[in-house]
Amino acid sequence: MSKVTMGHKSRFKIQRRLGVELPGLGKPGALDRRDYGPGQHGQGMRRKLSDFAIRLREKQKILYNYGLRERQLRLIVKRSKRDRTKEWIEVMAGMLELRLDSVVFRLGFAPSMAAARQLVVHRNVLVNGQKRTIPSMVLRVGDRVSLTPTGYKSAPFLQARSNPRMEMPNHLGKIVESGNPVGIVNEIPGSEAIPFPFEKRYFIEHFGRISL
């Protein structure tokens, strides 16, 4: 699975198949249309999922919402398991939510993770006043995130501001400087910050059964 995959699949279909809205895809309303799977035989074909399918679904939620490749996620899990201070799933959640693209999205500076990533790679995002172009950069407590003048006038920012979708999470804050919003990292979040229903037990089981 890769980021490219999402360009070839309907974001509605992905969310219906997984049975959950994924805010990072920037396509709300997928489950409002119908509550069964995609395809002509989706209605009335609610099959009982195998244990493997249940575990896989939790991994796919993370991959699609955060726009990760399988290899990227495995590396994040591997790094998270090195931290002995708390449960690795909580470390992983913090790393995902504090990625620069995630923070730009959760601050409401972009309507989707993909749009947030574009703002970063196009040099429109500042961290502590310095341009940063690596979406996977993990921020620290106290870091300040803002946009360039061009970023504040960009279509993604204006779209997100005119149609806010989510409340800002507790681990982030926002102030106004020179008339523009600036985000601040308040704390390192845990799995409670993941913005969709997530059964971490199944995710843990999945990665307990595969080698990293």
C-alpha positions in Angstrom: 0.0 0.0 0.0 1.3 3.5 -0.7 0.2 7.1 -0.8 -0.4 6.6 -4.6 -3.1 4.1 -3.8 -5.5 6.8 -2.5 -5.3 8.6 -5.8 -6.9 5.6 -7.5 -9.6 4.7 -5.1 -12.6 6.7 -4.1 -12.1 8.2 -0.6 -15.8 7.4 0.0 -15.3 3.8 -0.9 -12.3 3.5 1.4 -14.2 4.8 4.3 -17.3 2.8 3.6 -15.2 -0.4 3.4 -13.6 0.3 6.7 -16.9 1.4 8.2 -15.5 4.7 9.6 -15.0 8.3 8.5 -11.3 9.2 8.4 -10.9 12.9 8.8 -7.4 12.9 7.2 -8.9 12.0 3.8 -10.8 15.3 3.8 -14.0 13.7 2.4 -16.8 13.9 5.0 -20.2 12.2 4.6 -19.1 8.8 3.3 -21.2 7.0 5.9 -24.1 9.4 5.5 -24.9 8.0 2.1 -25.2 4.4 3.1 -24.1 2.2 5.9 -23.0 -0.8 3.9 -20.0 -1.6 1.8 -19.2 -0.4 -1.7 -20.3 -2.3 -4.8 -23.5 -3.6 -6.1 -23.6 -6.5 -3.6 -22.6 -4.3 -0.6 -26.2 -4.1 0.8 -27.2 -7.1 2.7 -23.8 -8.7 2.6 -22.5 -8.0 6.1 -20.1 -10.9 6.5 -18.5 -11.7 9.8 -14.9 -10.6 9.7 -12.1 -13.0 10.5 -9.7 -12.2 13.3 -7.1 -11.3 10.8 -9.4 -9.0 8.9 -10.4 -7.2 12.1 -6.7 -6.6 13.0 -5.9 -5.6 9.4 -8.7 -3.0 9.4 -7.3 -1.1 12.3 -3.9 -0.9 10.5 -5.6 0.3 7.3 -7.4 3.1 9.2 -4.0 4.4 10.4 -2.4 4.1 6.9 -5.2 5.8 5.1 -5.9 8.6 7.6 -2.3 9.6 8.0 -1.3 8.9 4.4 1.5 6.5 5.2 3.2 3.7 3.3 3.4 0.3 4.9 7.1 0.7 5.3 6.7 4.1 7.0 4.2 2.7 9.5 6.5 -0.3 10.4 9.4 2.0 11.0 7.2 4.2 13.3 6.1 1.1 15.2 9.7 -0.1 15.5 10.8 3.2 16.9 7.9 3.4 19.3 8.7 0.0 20.7 12.2 1.3 21.7 10.6 3.6 24.3 10.2 1.8 27.6 8.6 4.7 29.5 5.0 3.8 28.4 3.0 1.5 26.2 4.4 1.6 22.6 1.0 2.2 21.1 0.8 5.5 23.0 4.2 6.5 21.8 3.2 5.7 18.2 0.0 7.8 18.5 2.1 10.7 19.7 4.5 10.4 16.9 1.7 10.3 14.3 -0.2 13.2 15.8 2.9 15.4 16.1 4.1 14.8 12.5 4.3 18.2 10.9 1.6 17.4 8.3 -0.7 16.1 11.0 -0.3 19.2 13.1 -0.9 21.5 10.1 -4.1 19.5 9.4 -5.3 19.4 13.0 -4.7 23.1 13.4 -7.2 23.7 10.6 -4.7 25.0 8.2 -5.6 22.5 5.5 -8.8 20.5 4.7 -7.0 17.1 4.5 -3.7 15.4 5.3 -2.7 15.4 1.6 -3.4 19.2 1.4 -1.4 19.7 4.6 1.5 17.7 3.1 1.4 19.9 0.0 1.6 23.1 2.1 4.7 21.7 3.8 6.6 20.5 0.7 5.8 23.8 -1.1 7.6 25.7 1.6 4.6 27.4 3.0 4.9 26.1 6.6 7.1 27.6 9.4 8.2 25.9 12.6 9.5 28.4 15.1 9.8 30.9 12.3 11.9 28.7 10.0 10.6 27.1 6.8 10.3 23.3 7.0 9.7 21.0 4.1 9.6 17.5 5.6 6.0 16.4 6.4 7.2 13.5 8.6 9.1 15.9 10.9 8.0 15.2 14.5 7.4 18.3 16.5 8.2 18.9 20.2 6.3 20.6 23.0 6.5 24.3 22.7 7.0 24.3 18.9 5.1 27.1 17.1 3.6 26.4 13.7 2.6 29.1 11.2 2.3 29.7 7.5 4.1 32.0 5.1 2.1 35.0 3.7 1.6 32.9 0.6 0.4 30.0 2.8 -2.2 32.1 4.5 -3.6 33.1 1.1 -3.5 29.6 -0.3 -6.6 27.7 -1.4 -6.1 24.9 1.1 -5.9 27.3 4.0 -8.9 29.4 2.9 -11.0 26.3 2.3 -10.2 24.8 5.7 -10.9 28.1 7.4 -14.2 28.6 5.6 -15.4 25.1 6.3 -13.9 23.8 9.6 -14.6 20.2 10.2 -13.0 19.2 13.5 -12.4 20.7 16.9 -8.8 21.4 17.7 -7.3 18.6 19.9 -6.1 19.3 23.5 -2.5 18.8 22.6 -2.5 21.8 20.4 -3.3 25.5 21.0 -3.7 28.5 18.8 -3.0 32.2 19.2 -3.3 35.1 16.7 -0.3 37.1 15.7 -0.5 40.0 13.2 -4.0 38.8 12.4 -3.0 35.3 11.5 -3.4 32.0 13.5 -0.3 30.4 14.9 -0.4 26.9 16.4 1.5 25.8 19.5 2.2 22.2 20.6 1.0 22.0 24.2 1.8 18.4 25.1 2.6 15.0 23.7 -0.7 13.2 23.0 -1.6 9.6 23.3 -4.0 7.3 21.5 -7.0 9.4 22.7 -6.0 12.0 20.1 -6.5 9.7 17.2 -9.5 11.4 15.5 -11.6 8.3 14.6 -12.7 5.1 16.4 -9.6 3.1 16.9 -9.4 -0.3 18.6 -5.8 -0.2 19.7 -5.9 -3.8 21.0 -6.4 -5.2 17.5 -3.6 -3.0 16.2 -1.3 -4.2 18.9 -2.2 -7.8 18.1 -1.6 -7.3 14.4 2.0 -6.0 14.9 2.6 -8.7 17.5 2.1 -11.3 14.7 4.5 -9.8 12.1 8.2 -9.2 12.0 9.4 -5.7 11.8 
